[in-house]
Each structure stands twice: as C-alpha cells, then as structure tokens.
Amino acid sequence: MDNISIAERVLENPAVPVFSPMPGEGEKYVDAVNVTLTCETVGASILYAVDAEVNLFAPVYDGTPIELGVGVHEVQAVSILLDEF
C-alpha cells in the first residue's frame, strides 16, 4: 500500500467587501455613480450582483467600476477564497 500524505490547510473567512462610495439606505444620486469594490484579504475574489441576490453564479468583480444609473439600486457583494488543489 502506498503512503498517503494529506496536507491540512486552515482557511479563514475573508474580509467583507468594501464599497466606494459607501452605500446609503435608499440614497438617490442625481447623476450616475460608479461603485468600486475592494477586499483586504489577499487572494479573495468578490462576487457581486446589482438589483439581484448575489449567489455562486454571480460575476466575479474584476476591478472595473460598476456604473449605476440615477435612482435607487442595491449592490450585494460577498468575498470568497477559491481553494486551489
């Protein structure tokens, strides 16, 4: 029988995404606004959704500002660590 080696890795939860500008409850802008997302956790990916629920099929944020038109919009975001095997 071959020896099997198992490497144990402990992954911590990534930091929550940071929105810029910071969101406001029901805040309206008179002009379009560009939202950027960042995460302090190195190697974390951010999934996001505009006016929808964020889920595992949501796009991965690539650093391009998210343009929101005039009105009230909801942007949801979650940071995840994609494990590499």
Sequence and secondary structure as in RCSB ss.txt:
>XXXX:A:sequence
MDNISIAERVLENPAVPVFSPMPGEGEKYVDAVNVTLTCETVGASILYAVDAEVNLFAPVYDGTPIELGVGVHEV
QAVSILLDEF
>XXXX:A:secstr
                 EEES   TT  BSS EEEEEE SSTTEEEEEEESS   TTS B  S  EEE SB   E
EEEEEE    
